[in-house]
Amino acid sequence: MCEANAFLRKPGKEDELFLEMVDHVVPCDDGLLLEDIFGKRKMIRAKIVELALVDHKIILEKVPQ
């Protein structure tokens, strides 16, 4: 399968799982809209700092509001 897990990077801490089995990432004015393979959606004010496609990981970092 081609989905990935999205993790939130926090300085000095281990990356925190934000959403599993992400199928769509859509940039929006308010941040990023992530949707999993079941249609569950989560919005986050963040930027993508790394895509590790072989490892099926999306690494996100929050941006100030």
N, CA, C and O of each residue as an XYZ file, in Angstrom:
260
protein
N       0.836     -1.173      0.000
C       0.000      0.000      0.000
C       0.884      1.240      0.000
O       2.063      1.167      0.345
N       0.328      2.351     -0.377
C       1.103      3.576     -0.556
C       0.859      4.629      0.515
O       1.407      5.727      0.421
N       0.069      4.335      1.513
C      -0.182      5.351      2.529
C       1.018      5.467      3.467
O       1.894      4.604      3.498
N       1.028      6.563      4.230
C       2.126      6.827      5.164
C       1.550      7.272      6.499
O       0.383      7.655      6.587
N       2.358      7.219      7.514
C       1.979      7.738      8.821
C       2.556      9.142      8.965
O       3.696      9.388      8.573
N       1.780     10.055      9.520
C       2.221     11.427      9.734
C       2.645     11.602     11.187
O       1.930     11.217     12.112
N       3.822     12.189     11.365
C       4.375     12.416     12.692
C       4.619     13.901     12.893
O       4.966     14.618     11.954
N       4.435     14.353     14.115
C       4.686     15.737     14.475
C       6.029     15.811     15.187
O       6.231     15.180     16.225
N       6.942     16.588     14.619
C       8.277     16.735     15.202
C       8.239     17.781     16.306
O       7.750     18.894     16.112
N       8.761     17.404     17.459
C       8.856     18.303     18.613
C      10.321     18.344     19.032
O      10.922     17.308     19.314
N      10.895     19.553     19.071
C      12.325     19.664     19.409
C      12.664     18.982     20.736
O      11.991     19.179     21.748
N      13.712     18.186     20.700
C      14.186     17.535     21.918
C      13.377     16.333     22.349
O      13.669     15.730     23.382
N      12.355     15.968     21.569
C      11.510     14.830     21.922
C      11.382     13.898     20.727
O      11.722     14.265     19.602
N      10.894     12.700     20.977
C      10.632     11.745     19.908
C       9.438     12.228     19.080
O       8.502     12.816     19.621
N       9.475     11.981     17.770
C       8.361     12.369     16.910
C       7.074     11.714     17.393
O       7.061     10.535     17.745
N       5.992     12.489     17.408
C       4.698     12.030     17.918
C       3.770     11.687     16.754
O       3.619     12.480     15.826
N       3.156     10.520     16.802
C       2.224     10.106     15.758
C       1.036     11.057     15.718
O       0.395     11.300     16.741
N       0.742     11.595     14.534
C      -0.376     12.521     14.365
C      -1.561     11.833     13.685
O      -2.702     11.993     14.120
N      -1.297     11.065     12.616
C      -2.367     10.360     11.903
C      -1.765      9.189     11.147
O      -0.751      9.326     10.462
N      -2.407      8.032     11.281
C      -1.941      6.830     10.589
C      -2.615      6.679      9.231
O      -3.690      7.229      8.993
N      -1.974      5.934      8.355
C      -2.502      5.546      7.048
C      -2.997      6.738      6.228
O      -4.088      6.708      5.659
N      -2.170      7.792      6.181
C      -2.519      9.004      5.438
C      -2.485      8.703      3.948
O      -1.523      8.139      3.428
N      -3.557      9.095      3.279
C      -3.688      8.871      1.841
C      -3.610     10.184      1.065
O      -3.113     10.205     -0.061
N      -4.096     11.283      1.655
C      -4.087     12.594      1.002
C      -3.516     13.649      1.948
O      -3.808     13.660      3.144
N      -2.694     14.535      1.381
C      -2.218     15.724      2.089
C      -2.542     16.901      1.182
O      -2.057     16.983      0.054
N      -3.373     17.816      1.690
C      -3.823     18.944      0.885
C      -3.418     20.251      1.578
O      -3.846     20.516      2.702
N      -2.591     21.068      0.907
C      -2.262     22.369      1.501
C      -3.478     23.285      1.463
O      -4.180     23.349      0.455
N      -3.723     23.987      2.553
C      -4.847     24.919      2.678
C      -4.318     26.233      3.246
O      -3.179     26.308      3.707
N      -5.153     27.263      3.207
C      -4.757     28.554      3.769
C      -4.435     28.448      5.253
O      -3.577     29.172      5.757
N      -5.120     27.549      5.955
C      -4.949     27.394      7.400
C      -3.899     26.358      7.787
O      -3.675     26.138      8.977
N      -3.253     25.719      6.825
C      -2.263     24.699      7.136
C      -2.371     23.524      6.189
O      -2.463     23.696      4.973
N      -2.360     22.332      6.751
C      -2.435     21.099      5.968
C      -3.652     20.285      6.387
O      -3.940     20.145      7.576
N      -4.351     19.758      5.411
C      -5.458     18.847      5.661
C      -4.967     17.449      5.314
O      -4.577     17.185      4.177
N      -4.988     16.556      6.295
C      -4.574     15.173      6.086
C      -5.791     14.280      6.159
O      -6.662     14.478      7.007
N      -5.858     13.298      5.277
C      -6.981     12.365      5.256
C      -6.436     10.944      5.179
O      -5.552     10.646      4.376
N      -6.979     10.070      6.030
C      -6.524      8.680      6.009
C      -7.353      7.857      5.025
O      -8.270      8.376      4.389
N      -7.027      6.591      4.906
C      -7.686      5.740      3.910
C      -9.152      5.458      4.245
O      -9.897      4.956      3.403
N      -9.562      5.780      5.472
C     -10.950      5.575      5.879
C     -11.784      6.845      5.784
O     -12.977      6.834      6.090
N     -11.152      7.948      5.357
C     -11.864      9.211      5.219
C     -11.788     10.115      6.431
O     -12.360     11.205      6.417
N     -11.096      9.693      7.486
C     -10.918     10.544      8.669
C      -9.992     11.687      8.290
O      -8.942     11.470      7.685
N     -10.388     12.918      8.651
C      -9.615     14.106      8.296
C      -9.124     14.832      9.537
O      -9.809     14.892     10.558
N      -7.921     15.383      9.424
C      -7.352     16.208     10.489
C      -6.669     17.403      9.846
O      -5.973     17.277      8.839
N      -6.886     18.570     10.455
C      -6.259     19.797      9.983
C      -5.189     20.197     10.983
O      -5.381     20.057     12.191
N      -4.065     20.694     10.488
C      -2.990     21.124     11.362
C      -2.259     22.301     10.729
O      -2.021     22.324      9.521
N      -1.905     23.279     11.564
C      -1.078     24.405     11.106
C       0.367     23.936     11.200
O       1.007     24.065     12.243
N       0.866     23.396     10.107
C       2.206     22.819     10.097
C       2.776     22.868      8.682
O       2.077     23.145      7.707
N       4.069     22.590      8.616
C       4.723     22.450      7.326
C       5.350     21.062      7.271
O       5.651     20.461      8.302
N       5.539     20.573      6.077
C       6.203     19.288      5.890
C       7.704     19.541      5.933
O       8.224     20.351      5.166
N       8.397     18.849      6.827
C       9.844     19.008      6.914
C      10.585     17.821      6.304
O      11.769     17.918      5.982
N       9.879     16.699      6.148
C      10.524     15.526      5.558
C       9.473     14.545      5.060
O       8.453     14.319      5.712
N       9.738     13.972      3.902
C       8.954     12.852      3.392
C       9.910     11.678      3.257
O      10.840     11.725      2.452
N       9.693     10.642      4.024
C      10.506      9.423      3.943
C       9.614      8.359      3.309
O       9.002      7.553      4.010
N       9.548      8.362      1.995
C       8.568      7.539      1.287
C       8.834      6.045      1.423
O       7.891      5.260      1.521
N      10.099      5.639      1.431
C      10.397      4.211      1.595
C       9.952      3.743      2.976
O       9.503      2.609      3.141
N      10.080      4.626      3.968
C       9.669      4.307      5.340
C       8.208      4.645      5.608
O       7.712      4.404      6.709
N       7.507      5.203      4.612
C       6.087      5.569      4.734
C       5.858      6.572      5.865
O       4.943      6.413      6.672
N       6.713      7.620      5.913
C       6.613      8.629      6.972
C       6.481     10.023      6.381
O       7.139     10.365      5.399
N       5.617     10.820      7.000
C       5.493     12.245      6.722
C       5.825     12.933      8.032
O       5.154     12.713      9.040
N       6.862     13.769      8.023
C       7.282     14.464      9.233
C       6.804     15.913      9.129
O       7.134     16.624      8.180
N       6.022     16.335     10.124
C       5.452     17.672     10.160
C       6.058     18.482     11.292
O       6.520     17.926     12.288
N       6.052     19.798     11.134
C       6.492     20.693     12.180
C       5.478     21.826     12.276
O       5.163     22.468     11.274
N       4.968     22.074     13.479
C       3.998     23.150     13.667
C       4.608     24.490     13.312
O       5.796     24.728     13.525
N       3.759     25.376     12.757
C       4.184     26.742     12.447
C       3.425     27.690     13.367
O       2.284     27.414     13.739
N       4.050     28.803     13.734
C       3.360     29.765     14.613
C       2.114     30.330     13.939
O       2.057     30.445     12.715
N       1.128     30.677     14.741
C      -0.129     31.217     14.196
C      -0.014     32.671     13.905
O      -0.974     33.286     13.442
